[in-house]
Each structure stands twice: as C-alpha cells, then as structure tokens.
Amino acid sequence: MKSVTERRMPRCALPMLLATIGWVGQPAAAAEPPGPSPKARAVLCAAAKAQQASYFDLWQREFQRRNKISAAEMAERVQPDTQEIFCGWVDGLAWRVDYTVSFGWARVRTHDELVLTLYSSTDAYRQHSLPRDRLWQPADIVRALDAEVSLAHIQALDLAAPPVFADEAQARAQLTQQLGGLTPQRSEFRLLPKNCTKPCTPGHPTLLGHAVVDEARNQCRSAEIDLLTGQGSVRDDPCRIS
C-alpha cells in the first residue's frame, strides 16, 4: 500500500490548484502605454480650452515683439479670425489662430500655432527638456517657439514696405504678363514660406496664379509675383498627374 505522501492528487483538484497559483495559461497583463491616459488627456484639453484668452494674449505679445510692431499697428493691420485648441494631436496639445494681415490693399490670410505641451509618449524634442503631460507656462511656450518645436511658429512678416503695385488690378495684369498673356484660371494671395528658394523673401505677400497652356498636351503654367518687390517667377507644370 502506498503511503499518504505517495498518493497522487485527484485530477479534479489540479485545475483548482493551478488557478490558485496563477498557472492557468493566463496572458500577462499588458503594459500601460506611456503618456497620460485618455481621461487625463481630456482633462488637459478642457483646461487648455479654458485658457484660450491667455494664449491669445501671449500670441499678440510675441507677434508684436517678433515682427517689431506696436499694439496699435497690430490692431490696424492684423484681423484675428478663429482660434482652436488641437486636442487630437497625438504628440501633445497645440493652439492655432487664423488671421488676415494687410499689406496696403493686399490682404493675406494665414495662421500661427503655439505648442501647449508634449506628451511623454513621444520621444521627439527630448533635447529641449520641456515639461511633459502638463500645460506649459508662458516661458515654456516661448521656448518651444524659439526652438521651432513641431507645429510652433509665428509668421515673420515684412510690414515696413508697401506693395509696389498701385492696386490689385495692376498686380493681376502683371501676373497675366508673367503667364505669357494667359488668363489665370485660379489665383490666390499667400505668404512666402520661410524655406522658399532664394532670391525670394520669406514672409512677403505674393499673388500666385495657374493657367492652362495646352489641355490636350497636359501643359499648364504657374506664376508668382512678390507684391513688395515686383519680382516674379514662372514654371511649367503638368495640368494633371496620372
């Protein structure tokens, strides 16, 4: 006869024992993703929306300082439109303001953005040692502007010189001439980006137009005129890319 210590455990007791000590093949608990939880992000988003007026004031001060204009001149030449907190941005929170800036008769619509925080879930911009997962103080927002962290930017504008054209009609006549006498099918005012190809001047307003040279041959043309210098550029493009 087998001793008590040699008796086998009943099969029905084995699953209960394994369950007790956690050996039932259960997967290990998934690690929590880095960064704030969805609930914490919602709280940060709500807090940022409640502070939009302070972000607007900061933007105005920085716009004046960086573009070397007074509050009175800014009020005269810059017309803010809409502002918005970007809560769906994967790397953090950002604030955007859309506005129209006047260069004499030329009015150009553009936008600026401030980064309000970065989440610890992104490894980008670690070199700047900015706080994570909490709303930044104004000094942090300005540091992010200076470092051009992600979306952060304020347009650098040349607000000293007036347009070289007397009015919009004169500028459009010059655009038609640049296009080789073709009437532009569509045109728009815009600001030259900071990375535009020399000899262009970033921040200058331009008139950009597109025209069809030969539809059957898929030949189109684009022309752009710097409204503050009168300098133009032309390039031939395909009308469509198949």
C-alpha positions in Angstrom: 0.0 0.0 0.0 1.3 3.5 -0.9 1.9 5.9 1.9 -0.1 9.1 2.3 2.7 11.2 0.8 2.9 8.9 -2.2 -0.8 9.1 -3.1 -1.5 11.0 -6.3 -3.6 14.2 -6.2 -7.0 13.7 -7.8 -7.2 15.1 -11.3 -10.2 17.3 -10.4 -8.0 19.1 -7.8 -5.2 20.0 -10.3 -7.0 22.8 -12.2 -8.1 24.4 -8.9 -4.5 24.4 -7.6 -3.2 25.8 -10.9 -5.8 28.6 -10.8 -4.9 29.4 -7.3 -1.2 29.9 -8.1 -1.9 31.6 -11.5 -0.8 28.8 -13.8 -3.8 28.5 -16.0 -2.2 29.9 -19.1 -3.5 33.5 -18.5 -1.7 36.1 -20.5 0.5 38.6 -18.7 -1.2 42.0 -18.1 -0.5 44.4 -21.0 1.8 47.3 -20.1 0.2 50.6 -19.8 1.0 52.8 -22.8 3.3 55.7 -22.0 1.9 59.2 -21.6 -1.3 60.5 -20.0 -4.4 58.3 -20.1 -7.4 59.2 -22.3 -9.1 60.7 -19.2 -6.0 62.7 -18.3 -5.8 64.0 -21.9 -9.4 65.1 -21.8 -8.7 67.0 -18.6 -5.7 68.7 -20.2 -7.8 69.6 -23.2 -10.6 71.1 -21.2 -8.0 73.1 -19.1 -6.4 74.4 -22.3 -9.7 75.5 -23.8 -10.5 77.4 -20.6 -7.2 79.3 -21.0 -7.6 80.3 -24.7 -7.7 84.0 -23.8 -4.3 83.8 -22.2 -2.9 82.0 -25.2 -4.3 84.7 -27.4 -2.7 87.5 -25.3 0.7 85.6 -25.4 0.4 85.3 -29.2 -0.3 89.0 -29.6 2.7 90.0 -27.4 5.0 87.6 -29.3 3.7 88.7 -32.7 4.5 92.3 -31.8 7.9 91.5 -30.5 9.0 89.3 -33.3 7.6 91.5 -36.1 8.7 94.7 -34.3 5.3 96.5 -34.4 3.3 98.3 -31.8 0.0 97.1 -30.4 -1.8 99.9 -32.3 -0.2 98.9 -35.6 -1.1 95.2 -35.0 -4.7 96.2 -34.3 -4.8 98.1 -37.5 -3.2 95.6 -39.8 -3.9 92.2 -38.3 -7.5 90.9 -38.1 -7.8 87.7 -36.0 -10.5 85.3 -37.1 -10.8 81.9 -35.4 -8.8 80.2 -32.7 -8.8 76.5 -31.8 -7.2 74.0 -29.4 -6.0 70.9 -31.1 -6.8 68.1 -28.7 -6.5 65.3 -31.2 -2.8 65.8 -31.9 -1.0 62.6 -31.0 2.1 64.3 -29.5 0.5 66.8 -27.3 -1.7 69.9 -27.3 -1.5 72.9 -29.6 -3.3 76.2 -30.2 -3.9 77.8 -33.6 -5.1 81.2 -34.6 -6.2 82.2 -38.1 -6.0 85.8 -39.1 -5.7 88.2 -42.1 -2.8 90.6 -42.4 -3.0 93.7 -44.5 -0.2 95.0 -46.8 -1.8 98.1 -48.1 -4.6 97.0 -50.5 -3.4 93.3 -50.3 -5.0 91.2 -47.6 -3.4 87.8 -46.9 -5.0 85.1 -44.8 -2.6 83.0 -42.7 -2.2 81.3 -39.3 0.1 80.8 -36.3 0.4 78.0 -33.8 1.6 77.6 -30.2 2.5 74.2 -28.7 1.0 74.0 -25.2 2.5 70.7 -24.0 4.1 67.5 -25.2 3.2 64.0 -24.0 5.7 61.6 -22.5 4.5 59.1 -25.1 6.6 60.9 -27.8 10.4 60.8 -27.8 10.6 63.9 -30.1 12.3 67.1 -28.8 13.7 65.5 -25.7 16.8 67.7 -26.2 14.8 70.8 -25.2 14.0 69.4 -21.7 10.4 70.8 -21.9 7.8 69.6 -19.3 5.6 66.7 -20.3 2.0 65.8 -19.6 1.1 69.2 -18.1 0.2 72.5 -19.6 3.2 74.7 -20.1 3.9 78.1 -18.6 4.3 81.0 -21.0 8.1 80.8 -20.8 7.9 77.2 -21.9 5.6 78.1 -24.8 8.1 80.8 -25.9 11.0 78.3 -25.6 9.1 75.9 -27.9 8.6 78.8 -30.4 12.2 79.7 -30.4 13.2 76.0 -30.9 10.5 75.5 -33.6 9.1 72.5 -31.7 6.8 70.7 -34.1 3.8 73.0 -35.0 5.1 76.0 -33.1 5.6 79.1 -35.3 4.7 82.8 -35.6 4.9 84.3 -39.1 7.9 86.6 -39.7 6.4 89.4 -41.8 7.9 92.4 -43.6 5.4 95.0 -42.5 7.6 98.0 -43.4 7.3 98.1 -47.2 4.0 98.8 -49.1 3.1 96.8 -52.3 4.9 98.0 -55.4 1.7 97.8 -57.4 -0.9 100.6 -57.1 -3.8 98.2 -56.7 -4.9 94.6 -57.2 -5.8 95.2 -60.9 -2.2 96.2 -61.6 -0.8 93.2 -59.8 -3.2 90.9 -61.8 -2.2 92.5 -65.1 1.5 91.7 -64.2 0.5 88.1 -63.3 -1.1 87.7 -66.7 2.0 89.0 -68.4 4.2 86.6 -66.3 1.9 83.7 -67.6 2.7 84.7 -71.2 -0.6 86.5 -71.7 -2.7 83.7 -70.4 -5.6 84.5 -68.1 -5.1 82.6 -64.8 -7.8 80.0 -64.2 -7.3 80.3 -60.5 -5.2 82.6 -58.3 -4.6 83.3 -54.6 -2.7 85.6 -52.2 -0.3 83.8 -49.9 2.8 84.4 -47.8 6.2 83.1 -49.0 7.3 80.3 -46.6 10.5 80.6 -44.5 12.1 77.9 -46.6 11.4 79.4 -50.0 14.0 79.2 -52.7 16.2 82.3 -53.0 16.1 85.1 -54.1 12.6 85.1 -52.6 12.0 86.8 -49.2 10.1 84.7 -46.6 7.1 86.5 -45.2 6.4 88.6 -48.2 2.9 88.6 -49.7 2.6 87.1 -53.2 0.0 86.7 -55.9 0.1 83.1 -57.3 -1.8 82.1 -60.5 -2.2 79.0 -62.6 -3.2 78.8 -66.3 -3.6 76.1 -69.0 -1.2 76.3 -71.9 -2.4 73.2 -73.8 -5.0 70.9 -72.2 -4.6 68.2 -74.8 -0.9 68.0 -74.2 -1.3 68.3 -70.4 0.7 71.6 -70.3 0.0 74.2 -67.6 1.9 77.1 -66.2 2.2 78.7 -62.7 3.5 82.2 -62.0 4.1 84.0 -58.7 4.7 87.7 -58.0 6.2 89.2 -54.8 3.9 92.1 -54.1 6.6 94.0 -52.2 9.4 93.7 -54.8 7.6 93.0 -58.0 9.9 90.0 -58.6 8.2 87.2 -60.4 8.8 83.5 -61.1 7.3 81.1 -63.7 7.3 77.4 -64.1 5.7 74.9 -66.5 3.8 72.1 -64.8 1.6 69.2 -66.0 -2.1 70.0 -65.6 -2.7 66.6 -64.1 -0.6 63.7 -62.8 -1.9 60.3 -63.9 
